[in-house]
Amino acid sequence: MRRAIYGGSFNPIHNDHVKLALRFAEQFELDRVTLIPTNITPLKDNSHIAAGKHRYQMCLLATQDHDQLEVSDIELRREGESYTSDTVAALKNDDDTLFLIVGADMYMTLDRWHDFRYIFDNVTILVAPRNELDYDSLEEKYLEYRAKYNCRTLIAHQAIGALSSTTVREGIASGADVSRMVDPRVLDYIQKHDLYR
């Protein structure tokens, strides 16, 4: 099975998260994309992150119409800081070819991640530019990683767009209409549980 790990805070999951997962599944012929909400993200400010149980439920709601997408709470159950290397080790098996989906900004700092050499040795990185300008810098970084670490990377052809979870949270906090940014079931969940106010 060709399986991609797609980790993130998903705080909250938005439409571009789902579009990116589906686009990668199609472009790189993936059988499954596993979305994994992180518990505590190293190198990031975690002060505004909703409880893991909420982010997990929102991921389930946003992906339930797509057979290629699944959600795992492996990092939430593990607790503590969420290290991608630990997740790769837990999910690795002889029957799967593993891929790791990362954002352009994260790709630029992969060599600062915990046990990054293990990640490079065991997965192929999938990355998408946020805009056309990103592509050149991603290509340059890819050449550096390949020369230093023999890192396997595939760069998506199309940019993923500028929508972010921060934009969604700020919109909710200000009372703006975010209905085009998130799945309606996710928006109902956010309103029901009074998140991001």
MODELLER restraints for C-alpha pairs under 7 A, 6 or more apart:
rsr = mdl.restraints
at = mdl.atoms
rsr.add(forms.Gaussian(group=physical.xy_distance, feature=features.Distance(at['CA:1:A'], at['CA:31:A']), mean=6.11, stdev=0.5))
rsr.add(forms.Gaussian(group=physical.xy_distance, feature=features.Distance(at['CA:1:A'], at['CA:95:A']), mean=6.34, stdev=0.5))
rsr.add(forms.Gaussian(group=physical.xy_distance, feature=features.Distance(at['CA:1:A'], at['CA:96:A']), mean=4.66, stdev=0.5))
rsr.add(forms.Gaussian(group=physical.xy_distance, feature=features.Distance(at['CA:1:A'], at['CA:97:A']), mean=6.15, stdev=0.5))
rsr.add(forms.Gaussian(group=physical.xy_distance, feature=features.Distance(at['CA:2:A'], at['CA:30:A']), mean=4.99, stdev=0.5))
rsr.add(forms.Gaussian(group=physical.xy_distance, feature=features.Distance(at['CA:2:A'], at['CA:31:A']), mean=5.25, stdev=0.5))
rsr.add(forms.Gaussian(group=physical.xy_distance, feature=features.Distance(at['CA:2:A'], at['CA:32:A']), mean=6.68, stdev=0.5))
rsr.add(forms.Gaussian(group=physical.xy_distance, feature=features.Distance(at['CA:2:A'], at['CA:96:A']), mean=5.76, stdev=0.5))
rsr.add(forms.Gaussian(group=physical.xy_distance, feature=features.Distance(at['CA:2:A'], at['CA:97:A']), mean=4.84, stdev=0.5))
rsr.add(forms.Gaussian(group=physical.xy_distance, feature=features.Distance(at['CA:2:A'], at['CA:98:A']), mean=6.25, stdev=0.5))
rsr.add(forms.Gaussian(group=physical.xy_distance, feature=features.Distance(at['CA:3:A'], at['CA:30:A']), mean=5.89, stdev=0.5))
rsr.add(forms.Gaussian(group=physical.xy_distance, feature=features.Distance(at['CA:3:A'], at['CA:31:A']), mean=5.95, stdev=0.5))
rsr.add(forms.Gaussian(group=physical.xy_distance, feature=features.Distance(at['CA:3:A'], at['CA:32:A']), mean=4.88, stdev=0.5))
rsr.add(forms.Gaussian(group=physical.xy_distance, feature=features.Distance(at['CA:3:A'], at['CA:33:A']), mean=5.77, stdev=0.5))
rsr.add(forms.Gaussian(group=physical.xy_distance, feature=features.Distance(at['CA:3:A'], at['CA:96:A']), mean=6.44, stdev=0.5))
rsr.add(forms.Gaussian(group=physical.xy_distance, feature=features.Distance(at['CA:3:A'], at['CA:97:A']), mean=6.12, stdev=0.5))
rsr.add(forms.Gaussian(group=physical.xy_distance, feature=features.Distance(at['CA:3:A'], at['CA:98:A']), mean=5.19, stdev=0.5))
rsr.add(forms.Gaussian(group=physical.xy_distance, feature=features.Distance(at['CA:3:A'], at['CA:99:A']), mean=6.08, stdev=0.5))
rsr.add(forms.Gaussian(group=physical.xy_distance, feature=features.Distance(at['CA:4:A'], at['CA:32:A']), mean=6.38, stdev=0.5))
rsr.add(forms.Gaussian(group=physical.xy_distance, feature=features.Distance(at['CA:4:A'], at['CA:33:A']), mean=4.69, stdev=0.5))
rsr.add(forms.Gaussian(group=physical.xy_distance, feature=features.Distance(at['CA:4:A'], at['CA:34:A']), mean=6.10, stdev=0.5))
rsr.add(forms.Gaussian(group=physical.xy_distance, feature=features.Distance(at['CA:4:A'], at['CA:98:A']), mean=5.73, stdev=0.5))
rsr.add(forms.Gaussian(group=physical.xy_distance, feature=features.Distance(at['CA:4:A'], at['CA:99:A']), mean=4.32, stdev=0.5))
rsr.add(forms.Gaussian(group=physical.xy_distance, feature=features.Distance(at['CA:4:A'], at['CA:100:A']), mean=5.33, stdev=0.5))
rsr.add(forms.Gaussian(group=physical.xy_distance, feature=features.Distance(at['CA:4:A'], at['CA:101:A']), mean=6.58, stdev=0.5))
rsr.add(forms.Gaussian(group=physical.xy_distance, feature=features.Distance(at['CA:5:A'], at['CA:33:A']), mean=6.05, stdev=0.5))
rsr.add(forms.Gaussian(group=physical.xy_distance, feature=features.Distance(at['CA:5:A'], at['CA:34:A']), mean=5.05, stdev=0.5))
rsr.add(forms.Gaussian(group=physical.xy_distance, feature=features.Distance(at['CA:5:A'], at['CA:35:A']), mean=6.32, stdev=0.5))
rsr.add(forms.Gaussian(group=physical.xy_distance, feature=features.Distance(at['CA:5:A'], at['CA:99:A']), mean=6.15, stdev=0.5))
rsr.add(forms.Gaussian(group=physical.xy_distance, feature=features.Distance(at['CA:5:A'], at['CA:100:A']), mean=4.84, stdev=0.5))
rsr.add(forms.Gaussian(group=physical.xy_distance, feature=features.Distance(at['CA:5:A'], at['CA:101:A']), mean=6.12, stdev=0.5))
rsr.add(forms.Gaussian(group=physical.xy_distance, feature=features.Distance(at['CA:6:A'], at['CA:33:A']), mean=6.76, stdev=0.5))
rsr.add(forms.Gaussian(group=physical.xy_distance, feature=features.Distance(at['CA:6:A'], at['CA:34:A']), mean=5.80, stdev=0.5))
rsr.add(forms.Gaussian(group=physical.xy_distance, feature=features.Distance(at['CA:6:A'], at['CA:35:A']), mean=4.69, stdev=0.5))
rsr.add(forms.Gaussian(group=physical.xy_distance, feature=features.Distance(at['CA:6:A'], at['CA:36:A']), mean=5.99, stdev=0.5))
rsr.add(forms.Gaussian(group=physical.xy_distance, feature=features.Distance(at['CA:6:A'], at['CA:100:A']), mean=6.17, stdev=0.5))
rsr.add(forms.Gaussian(group=physical.xy_distance, feature=features.Distance(at['CA:6:A'], at['CA:101:A']), mean=5.01, stdev=0.5))
rsr.add(forms.Gaussian(group=physical.xy_distance, feature=features.Distance(at['CA:6:A'], at['CA:102:A']), mean=6.99, stdev=0.5))
rsr.add(forms.Gaussian(group=physical.xy_distance, feature=features.Distance(at['CA:7:A'], at['CA:35:A']), mean=5.71, stdev=0.5))
rsr.add(forms.Gaussian(group=physical.xy_distance, feature=features.Distance(at['CA:7:A'], at['CA:36:A']), mean=4.52, stdev=0.5))
rsr.add(forms.Gaussian(group=physical.xy_distance, feature=features.Distance(at['CA:7:A'], at['CA:37:A']), mean=5.81, stdev=0.5))
rsr.add(forms.Gaussian(group=physical.xy_distance, feature=features.Distance(at['CA:7:A'], at['CA:38:A']), mean=6.44, stdev=0.5))
rsr.add(forms.Gaussian(group=physical.xy_distance, feature=features.Distance(at['CA:8:A'], at['CA:36:A']), mean=6.48, stdev=0.5))
rsr.add(forms.Gaussian(group=physical.xy_distance, feature=features.Distance(at['CA:8:A'], at['CA:37:A']), mean=5.30, stdev=0.5))
rsr.add(forms.Gaussian(group=physical.xy_distance, feature=features.Distance(at['CA:8:A'], at['CA:38:A']), mean=5.58, stdev=0.5))
rsr.add(forms.Gaussian(group=physical.xy_distance, feature=features.Distance(at['CA:9:A'], at['CA:37:A']), mean=5.21, stdev=0.5))
rsr.add(forms.Gaussian(group=physical.xy_distance, feature=features.Distance(at['CA:9:A'], at['CA:38:A']), mean=5.17, stdev=0.5))
rsr.add(forms.Gaussian(group=physical.xy_distance, feature=features.Distance(at['CA:10:A'], at['CA:37:A']), mean=6.09, stdev=0.5))
rsr.add(forms.Gaussian(group=physical.xy_distance, feature=features.Distance(at['CA:10:A'], at['CA:55:A']), mean=6.25, stdev=0.5))
rsr.add(forms.Gaussian(group=physical.xy_distance, feature=features.Distance(at['CA:11:A'], at['CA:49:A']), mean=6.12, stdev=0.5))
rsr.add(forms.Gaussian(group=physical.xy_distance, feature=features.Distance(at['CA:11:A'], at['CA:50:A']), mean=6.49, stdev=0.5))
rsr.add(forms.Gaussian(group=physical.xy_distance, feature=features.Distance(at['CA:11:A'], at['CA:55:A']), mean=6.24, stdev=0.5))
rsr.add(forms.Gaussian(group=physical.xy_distance, feature=features.Distance(at['CA:11:A'], at['CA:165:A']), mean=5.80, stdev=0.5))
rsr.add(forms.Gaussian(group=physical.xy_distance, feature=features.Distance(at['CA:12:A'], at['CA:55:A']), mean=6.28, stdev=0.5))
rsr.add(forms.Gaussian(group=physical.xy_distance, feature=features.Distance(at['CA:12:A'], at['CA:165:A']), mean=5.72, stdev=0.5))
rsr.add(forms.Gaussian(group=physical.xy_distance, feature=features.Distance(at['CA:13:A'], at['CA:58:A']), mean=6.68, stdev=0.5))
rsr.add(forms.Gaussian(group=physical.xy_distance, feature=features.Distance(at['CA:13:A'], at['CA:59:A']), mean=6.12, stdev=0.5))
rsr.add(forms.Gaussian(group=physical.xy_distance, feature=features.Distance(at['CA:13:A'], at['CA:165:A']), mean=6.86, stdev=0.5))
rsr.add(forms.Gaussian(group=physical.xy_distance, feature=features.Distance(at['CA:14:A'], at['CA:165:A']), mean=6.69, stdev=0.5))
rsr.add(forms.Gaussian(group=physical.xy_distance, feature=features.Distance(at['CA:14:A'], at['CA:181:A']), mean=5.85, stdev=0.5))
rsr.add(forms.Gaussian(group=physical.xy_distance, feature=features.Distance(at['CA:14:A'], at['CA:182:A']), mean=4.53, stdev=0.5))
rsr.add(forms.Gaussian(group=physical.xy_distance, feature=features.Distance(at['CA:14:A'], at['CA:183:A']), mean=6.93, stdev=0.5))
rsr.add(forms.Gaussian(group=physical.xy_distance, feature=features.Distance(at['CA:15:A'], at['CA:181:A']), mean=5.64, stdev=0.5))
rsr.add(forms.Gaussian(group=physical.xy_distance, feature=features.Distance(at['CA:15:A'], at['CA:182:A']), mean=5.10, stdev=0.5))
rsr.add(forms.Gaussian(group=physical.xy_distance, feature=features.Distance(at['CA:15:A'], at['CA:183:A']), mean=6.49, stdev=0.5))
rsr.add(forms.Gaussian(group=physical.xy_distance, feature=features.Distance(at['CA:16:A'], at['CA:160:A']), mean=6.99, stdev=0.5))
rsr.add(forms.Gaussian(group=physical.xy_distance, feature=features.Distance(at['CA:16:A'], at['CA:163:A']), mean=6.59, stdev=0.5))
rsr.add(forms.Gaussian(group=physical.xy_distance, feature=features.Distance(at['CA:20:A'], at['CA:160:A']), mean=6.53, stdev=0.5))
rsr.add(forms.Gaussian(group=physical.xy_distance, feature=features.Distance(at['CA:21:A'], at['CA:33:A']), mean=6.60, stdev=0.5))
rsr.add(forms.Gaussian(group=physical.xy_distance, feature=features.Distance(at['CA:25:A'], at['CA:31:A']), mean=6.91, stdev=0.5))
rsr.add(forms.Gaussian(group=physical.xy_distance, feature=features.Distance(at['CA:25:A'], at['CA:33:A']), mean=6.97, stdev=0.5))
rsr.add(forms.Gaussian(group=physical.xy_distance, feature=features.Distance(at['CA:31:A'], at['CA:68:A']), mean=6.29, stdev=0.5))
rsr.add(forms.Gaussian(group=physical.xy_distance, feature=features.Distance(at['CA:32:A'], at['CA:68:A']), mean=4.79, stdev=0.5))
rsr.add(forms.Gaussian(group=physical.xy_distance, feature=features.Distance(at['CA:32:A'], at['CA:69:A']), mean=5.88, stdev=0.5))
rsr.add(forms.Gaussian(group=physical.xy_distance, feature=features.Distance(at['CA:33:A'], at['CA:68:A']), mean=6.16, stdev=0.5))
rsr.add(forms.Gaussian(group=physical.xy_distance, feature=features.Distance(at['CA:33:A'], at['CA:69:A']), mean=4.97, stdev=0.5))
rsr.add(forms.Gaussian(group=physical.xy_distance, feature=features.Distance(at['CA:33:A'], at['CA:70:A']), mean=6.30, stdev=0.5))
rsr.add(forms.Gaussian(group=physical.xy_distance, feature=features.Distance(at['CA:34:A'], at['CA:69:A']), mean=6.02, stdev=0.5))
rsr.add(forms.Gaussian(group=physical.xy_distance, feature=features.Distance(at['CA:34:A'], at['CA:70:A']), mean=4.89, stdev=0.5))
rsr.add(forms.Gaussian(group=physical.xy_distance, feature=features.Distance(at['CA:34:A'], at['CA:71:A']), mean=5.41, stdev=0.5))
rsr.add(forms.Gaussian(group=physical.xy_distance, feature=features.Distance(at['CA:34:A'], at['CA:72:A']), mean=6.57, stdev=0.5))
rsr.add(forms.Gaussian(group=physical.xy_distance, feature=features.Distance(at['CA:35:A'], at['CA:70:A']), mean=6.13, stdev=0.5))
rsr.add(forms.Gaussian(group=physical.xy_distance, feature=features.Distance(at['CA:35:A'], at['CA:71:A']), mean=4.70, stdev=0.5))
rsr.add(forms.Gaussian(group=physical.xy_distance, feature=features.Distance(at['CA:35:A'], at['CA:72:A']), mean=6.25, stdev=0.5))
rsr.add(forms.Gaussian(group=physical.xy_distance, feature=features.Distance(at['CA:36:A'], at['CA:71:A']), mean=5.94, stdev=0.5))
rsr.add(forms.Gaussian(group=physical.xy_distance, feature=features.Distance(at['CA:36:A'], at['CA:72:A']), mean=5.16, stdev=0.5))
rsr.add(forms.Gaussian(group=physical.xy_distance, feature=features.Distance(at['CA:36:A'], at['CA:73:A']), mean=6.17, stdev=0.5))
rsr.add(forms.Gaussian(group=physical.xy_distance, feature=features.Distance(at['CA:37:A'], at['CA:55:A']), mean=6.71, stdev=0.5))
rsr.add(forms.Gaussian(group=physical.xy_distance, feature=features.Distance(at['CA:37:A'], at['CA:56:A']), mean=6.24, stdev=0.5))
rsr.add(forms.Gaussian(group=physical.xy_distance, feature=features.Distance(at['CA:37:A'], at['CA:73:A']), mean=6.62, stdev=0.5))
rsr.add(forms.Gaussian(group=physical.xy_distance, feature=features.Distance(at['CA:37:A'], at['CA:75:A']), mean=6.93, stdev=0.5))
rsr.add(forms.Gaussian(group=physical.xy_distance, feature=features.Distance(at['CA:38:A'], at['CA:75:A']), mean=5.60, stdev=0.5))
rsr.add(forms.Gaussian(group=physical.xy_distance, feature=features.Distance(at['CA:38:A'], at['CA:76:A']), mean=6.30, stdev=0.5))
rsr.add(forms.Gaussian(group=physical.xy_distance, feature=features.Distance(at['CA:38:A'], at['CA:82:A']), mean=5.78, stdev=0.5))
rsr.add(forms.Gaussian(group=physical.xy_distance, feature=features.Distance(at['CA:39:A'], at['CA:52:A']), mean=6.43, stdev=0.5))
rsr.add(forms.Gaussian(group=physical.xy_distance, feature=features.Distance(at['CA:39:A'], at['CA:75:A']), mean=5.81, stdev=0.5))
rsr.add(forms.Gaussian(group=physical.xy_distance, feature=features.Distance(at['CA:39:A'], at['CA:76:A']), mean=4.92, stdev=0.5))
rsr.add(forms.Gaussian(group=physical.xy_distance, feature=features.Distance(at['CA:39:A'], at['CA:79:A']), mean=6.08, stdev=0.5))
rsr.add(forms.Gaussian(group=physical.xy_distance, feature=features.Distance(at['CA:39:A'], at['CA:80:A']), mean=6.69, stdev=0.5))
rsr.add(forms.Gaussian(group=physical.xy_distance, feature=features.Distance(at['CA:39:A'], at['CA:81:A']), mean=6.36, stdev=0.5))
rsr.add(forms.Gaussian(group=physical.xy_distance, feature=features.Distance(at['CA:39:A'], at['CA:82:A']), mean=5.69, stdev=0.5))
rsr.add(forms.Gaussian(group=physical.xy_distance, feature=features.Distance(at['CA:40:A'], at['CA:46:A']), mean=6.66, stdev=0.5))
rsr.add(forms.Gaussian(group=physical.xy_distance, feature=features.Distance(at['CA:40:A'], at['CA:80:A']), mean=6.20, stdev=0.5))
rsr.add(forms.Gaussian(group=physical.xy_distance, feature=features.Distance(at['CA:40:A'], at['CA:81:A']), mean=4.57, stdev=0.5))
rsr.add(forms.Gaussian(group=physical.xy_distance, feature=features.Distance(at['CA:40:A'], at['CA:82:A']), mean=5.49, stdev=0.5))
rsr.add(forms.Gaussian(group=physical.xy_distance, feature=features.Distance(at['CA:41:A'], at['CA:81:A']), mean=6.01, stdev=0.5))
rsr.add(forms.Gaussian(group=physical.xy_distance, feature=features.Distance(at['CA:41:A'], at['CA:82:A']), mean=5.64, stdev=0.5))
rsr.add(forms.Gaussian(group=physical.xy_distance, feature=features.Distance(at['CA:42:A'], at['CA:81:A']), mean=6.36, stdev=0.5))
rsr.add(forms.Gaussian(group=physical.xy_distance, feature=features.Distance(at['CA:42:A'], at['CA:82:A']), mean=6.98, stdev=0.5))
rsr.add(forms.Gaussian(group=physical.xy_distance, feature=features.Distance(at['CA:52:A'], at['CA:76:A']), mean=6.39, stdev=0.5))
rsr.add(forms.Gaussian(group=physical.xy_distance, feature=features.Distance(at['CA:56:A'], at['CA:73:A']), mean=6.79, stdev=0.5))
rsr.add(forms.Gaussian(group=physical.xy_distance, feature=features.Distance(at['CA:58:A'], at['CA:186:A']), mean=5.43, stdev=0.5))
rsr.add(forms.Gaussian(group=physical.xy_distance, feature=features.Distance(at['CA:59:A'], at['CA:71:A']), mean=6.64, stdev=0.5))
rsr.add(forms.Gaussian(group=physical.xy_distance, feature=features.Distance(at['CA:60:A'], at['CA:71:A']), mean=6.23, stdev=0.5))
rsr.add(forms.Gaussian(group=physical.xy_distance, feature=features.Distance(at['CA:61:A'], at['CA:185:A']), mean=6.17, stdev=0.5))
rsr.add(forms.Gaussian(group=physical.xy_distance, feature=features.Distance(at['CA:61:A'], at['CA:186:A']), mean=6.20, stdev=0.5))
rsr.add(forms.Gaussian(group=physical.xy_distance, feature=features.Distance(at['CA:62:A'], at['CA:183:A']), mean=5.83, stdev=0.5))
rsr.add(forms.Gaussian(group=physical.xy_distance, feature=features.Distance(at['CA:62:A'], at['CA:186:A']), mean=6.39, stdev=0.5))
rsr.add(forms.Gaussian(group=physical.xy_distance, feature=features.Distance(at['CA:63:A'], at['CA:69:A']), mean=6.10, stdev=0.5))
rsr.add(forms.Gaussian(group=physical.xy_distance, feature=features.Distance(at['CA:63:A'], at['CA:70:A']), mean=6.93, stdev=0.5))
rsr.add(forms.Gaussian(group=physical.xy_distance, feature=features.Distance(at['CA:75:A'], at['CA:82:A']), mean=5.98, stdev=0.5))
rsr.add(forms.Gaussian(group=physical.xy_distance, feature=features.Distance(at['CA:83:A'], at['CA:114:A']), mean=6.48, stdev=0.5))
rsr.add(forms.Gaussian(group=physical.xy_distance, feature=features.Distance(at['CA:85:A'], at['CA:114:A']), mean=6.94, stdev=0.5))
rsr.add(forms.Gaussian(group=physical.xy_distance, feature=features.Distance(at['CA:85:A'], at['CA:115:A']), mean=6.14, stdev=0.5))
rsr.add(forms.Gaussian(group=physical.xy_distance, feature=features.Distance(at['CA:85:A'], at['CA:116:A']), mean=6.94, stdev=0.5))
rsr.add(forms.Gaussian(group=physical.xy_distance, feature=features.Distance(at['CA:85:A'], at['CA:118:A']), mean=6.48, stdev=0.5))
rsr.add(forms.Gaussian(group=physical.xy_distance, feature=features.Distance(at['CA:85:A'], at['CA:119:A']), mean=5.60, stdev=0.5))
rsr.add(forms.Gaussian(group=physical.xy_distance, feature=features.Distance(at['CA:98:A'], at['CA:123:A']), mean=5.07, stdev=0.5))
rsr.add(forms.Gaussian(group=physical.xy_distance, feature=features.Distance(at['CA:98:A'], at['CA:124:A']), mean=6.63, stdev=0.5))
rsr.add(forms.Gaussian(group=physical.xy_distance, feature=features.Distance(at['CA:99:A'], at['CA:123:A']), mean=4.94, stdev=0.5))
rsr.add(forms.Gaussian(group=physical.xy_distance, feature=features.Distance(at['CA:99:A'], at['CA:124:A']), mean=4.67, stdev=0.5))
rsr.add(forms.Gaussian(group=physical.xy_distance, feature=features.Distance(at['CA:99:A'], at['CA:125:A']), mean=5.74, stdev=0.5))
rsr.add(forms.Gaussian(group=physical.xy_distance, feature=features.Distance(at['CA:99:A'], at['CA:126:A']), mean=6.67, stdev=0.5))
rsr.add(forms.Gaussian(group=physical.xy_distance, feature=features.Distance(at['CA:100:A'], at['CA:123:A']), mean=6.24, stdev=0.5))
rsr.add(forms.Gaussian(group=physical.xy_distance, feature=features.Distance(at['CA:100:A'], at['CA:124:A']), mean=6.20, stdev=0.5))
rsr.add(forms.Gaussian(group=physical.xy_distance, feature=features.Distance(at['CA:100:A'], at['CA:125:A']), mean=4.87, stdev=0.5))
rsr.add(forms.Gaussian(group=physical.xy_distance, feature=features.Distance(at['CA:100:A'], at['CA:126:A']), mean=5.78, stdev=0.5))
rsr.add(forms.Gaussian(group=physical.xy_distance, feature=features.Distance(at['CA:101:A'], at['CA:125:A']), mean=6.10, stdev=0.5))
rsr.add(forms.Gaussian(group=physical.xy_distance, feature=features.Distance(at['CA:101:A'], at['CA:126:A']), mean=4.69, stdev=0.5))
rsr.add(forms.Gaussian(group=physical.xy_distance, feature=features.Distance(at['CA:101:A'], at['CA:127:A']), mean=5.91, stdev=0.5))
rsr.add(forms.Gaussian(group=physical.xy_distance, feature=features.Distance(at['CA:102:A'], at['CA:126:A']), mean=6.31, stdev=0.5))
rsr.add(forms.Gaussian(group=physical.xy_distance, feature=features.Distance(at['CA:102:A'], at['CA:127:A']), mean=5.33, stdev=0.5))
rsr.add(forms.Gaussian(group=physical.xy_distance, feature=features.Distance(at['CA:103:A'], at['CA:127:A']), mean=5.82, stdev=0.5))
rsr.add(forms.Gaussian(group=physical.xy_distance, feature=features.Distance(at['CA:103:A'], at['CA:128:A']), mean=6.35, stdev=0.5))
rsr.add(forms.Gaussian(group=physical.xy_distance, feature=features.Distance(at['CA:104:A'], at['CA:127:A']), mean=6.10, stdev=0.5))
rsr.add(forms.Gaussian(group=physical.xy_distance, feature=features.Distance(at['CA:104:A'], at['CA:128:A']), mean=6.04, stdev=0.5))
rsr.add(forms.Gaussian(group=physical.xy_distance, feature=features.Distance(at['CA:104:A'], at['CA:129:A']), mean=5.53, stdev=0.5))
rsr.add(forms.Gaussian(group=physical.xy_distance, feature=features.Distance(at['CA:104:A'], at['CA:130:A']), mean=6.69, stdev=0.5))
rsr.add(forms.Gaussian(group=physical.xy_distance, feature=features.Distance(at['CA:108:A'], at['CA:141:A']), mean=6.65, stdev=0.5))
rsr.add(forms.Gaussian(group=physical.xy_distance, feature=features.Distance(at['CA:110:A'], at['CA:116:A']), mean=6.68, stdev=0.5))
rsr.add(forms.Gaussian(group=physical.xy_distance, feature=features.Distance(at['CA:120:A'], at['CA:151:A']), mean=5.12, stdev=0.5))
rsr.add(forms.Gaussian(group=physical.xy_distance, feature=features.Distance(at['CA:120:A'], at['CA:152:A']), mean=6.99, stdev=0.5))
rsr.add(forms.Gaussian(group=physical.xy_distance, feature=features.Distance(at['CA:124:A'], at['CA:152:A']), mean=4.93, stdev=0.5))
rsr.add(forms.Gaussian(group=physical.xy_distance, feature=features.Distance(at['CA:124:A'], at['CA:153:A']), mean=5.54, stdev=0.5))
rsr.add(forms.Gaussian(group=physical.xy_distance, feature=features.Distance(at['CA:125:A'], at['CA:152:A']), mean=6.14, stdev=0.5))
rsr.add(forms.Gaussian(group=physical.xy_distance, feature=features.Distance(at['CA:125:A'], at['CA:153:A']), mean=4.55, stdev=0.5))
rsr.add(forms.Gaussian(group=physical.xy_distance, feature=features.Distance(at['CA:125:A'], at['CA:154:A']), mean=6.19, stdev=0.5))
rsr.add(forms.Gaussian(group=physical.xy_distance, feature=features.Distance(at['CA:126:A'], at['CA:153:A']), mean=5.91, stdev=0.5))
rsr.add(forms.Gaussian(group=physical.xy_distance, feature=features.Distance(at['CA:126:A'], at['CA:154:A']), mean=5.02, stdev=0.5))
rsr.add(forms.Gaussian(group=physical.xy_distance, feature=features.Distance(at['CA:126:A'], at['CA:155:A']), mean=5.95, stdev=0.5))
rsr.add(forms.Gaussian(group=physical.xy_distance, feature=features.Distance(at['CA:127:A'], at['CA:154:A']), mean=6.51, stdev=0.5))
rsr.add(forms.Gaussian(group=physical.xy_distance, feature=features.Distance(at['CA:127:A'], at['CA:155:A']), mean=5.04, stdev=0.5))
rsr.add(forms.Gaussian(group=physical.xy_distance, feature=features.Distance(at['CA:127:A'], at['CA:156:A']), mean=6.16, stdev=0.5))
rsr.add(forms.Gaussian(group=physical.xy_distance, feature=features.Distance(at['CA:128:A'], at['CA:155:A']), mean=5.70, stdev=0.5))
rsr.add(forms.Gaussian(group=physical.xy_distance, feature=features.Distance(at['CA:128:A'], at['CA:156:A']), mean=4.86, stdev=0.5))
rsr.add(forms.Gaussian(group=physical.xy_distance, feature=features.Distance(at['CA:128:A'], at['CA:158:A']), mean=6.93, stdev=0.5))
rsr.add(forms.Gaussian(group=physical.xy_distance, feature=features.Distance(at['CA:128:A'], at['CA:159:A']), mean=5.99, stdev=0.5))
rsr.add(forms.Gaussian(group=physical.xy_distance, feature=features.Distance(at['CA:128:A'], at['CA:160:A']), mean=6.34, stdev=0.5))
rsr.add(forms.Gaussian(group=physical.xy_distance, feature=features.Distance(at['CA:129:A'], at['CA:135:A']), mean=5.59, stdev=0.5))
rsr.add(forms.Gaussian(group=physical.xy_distance, feature=features.Distance(at['CA:129:A'], at['CA:159:A']), mean=4.76, stdev=0.5))
rsr.add(forms.Gaussian(group=physical.xy_distance, feature=features.Distance(at['CA:129:A'], at['CA:160:A']), mean=6.34, stdev=0.5))
rsr.add(forms.Gaussian(group=physical.xy_distance, feature=features.Distance(at['CA:130:A'], at['CA:159:A']), mean=4.90, stdev=0.5))
rsr.add(forms.Gaussian(group=physical.xy_distance, feature=features.Distance(at['CA:130:A'], at['CA:160:A']), mean=5.13, stdev=0.5))
rsr.add(forms.Gaussian(group=physical.xy_distance, feature=features.Distance(at['CA:130:A'], at['CA:161:A']), mean=5.35, stdev=0.5))
rsr.add(forms.Gaussian(group=physical.xy_distance, feature=features.Distance(at['CA:130:A'], at['CA:162:A']), mean=6.24, stdev=0.5))
rsr.add(forms.Gaussian(group=physical.xy_distance, feature=features.Distance(at['CA:131:A'], at['CA:159:A']), mean=4.96, stdev=0.5))
rsr.add(forms.Gaussian(group=physical.xy_distance, feature=features.Distance(at['CA:131:A'], at['CA:161:A']), mean=6.54, stdev=0.5))
rsr.add(forms.Gaussian(group=physical.xy_distance, feature=features.Distance(at['CA:132:A'], at['CA:159:A']), mean=6.53, stdev=0.5))
rsr.add(forms.Gaussian(group=physical.xy_distance, feature=features.Distance(at['CA:142:A'], at['CA:153:A']), mean=6.75, stdev=0.5))
rsr.add(forms.Gaussian(group=physical.xy_distance, feature=features.Distance(at['CA:145:A'], at['CA:151:A']), mean=5.56, stdev=0.5))
rsr.add(forms.Gaussian(group=physical.xy_distance, feature=features.Distance(at['CA:146:A'], at['CA:152:A']), mean=6.78, stdev=0.5))
rsr.add(forms.Gaussian(group=physical.xy_distance, feature=features.Distance(at['CA:168:A'], at['CA:178:A']), mean=6.46, stdev=0.5))
rsr.add(forms.Gaussian(group=physical.xy_distance, feature=features.Distance(at['CA:168:A'], at['CA:181:A']), mean=6.91, stdev=0.5))
rsr.add(forms.Gaussian(group=physical.xy_distance, feature=features.Distance(at['CA:169:A'], at['CA:196:A']), mean=5.74, stdev=0.5))
rsr.add(forms.Gaussian(group=physical.xy_distance, feature=features.Distance(at['CA:171:A'], at['CA:177:A']), mean=6.92, stdev=0.5))
rsr.add(forms.Gaussian(group=physical.xy_distance, feature=features.Distance(at['CA:171:A'], at['CA:178:A']), mean=6.32, stdev=0.5))
rsr.add(forms.Gaussian(group=physical.xy_distance, feature=features.Distance(at['CA:172:A'], at['CA:178:A']), mean=6.85, stdev=0.5))
rsr.add(forms.Gaussian(group=physical.xy_distance, feature=features.Distance(at['CA:172:A'], at['CA:196:A']), mean=6.44, stdev=0.5))
rsr.add(forms.Gaussian(group=physical.xy_distance, feature=features.Distance(at['CA:172:A'], at['CA:197:A']), mean=6.66, stdev=0.5))
rsr.add(forms.Gaussian(group=physical.xy_distance, feature=features.Distance(at['CA:173:A'], at['CA:196:A']), mean=5.98, stdev=0.5))
rsr.add(forms.Gaussian(group=physical.xy_distance, feature=features.Distance(at['CA:173:A'], at['CA:197:A']), mean=4.71, stdev=0.5))
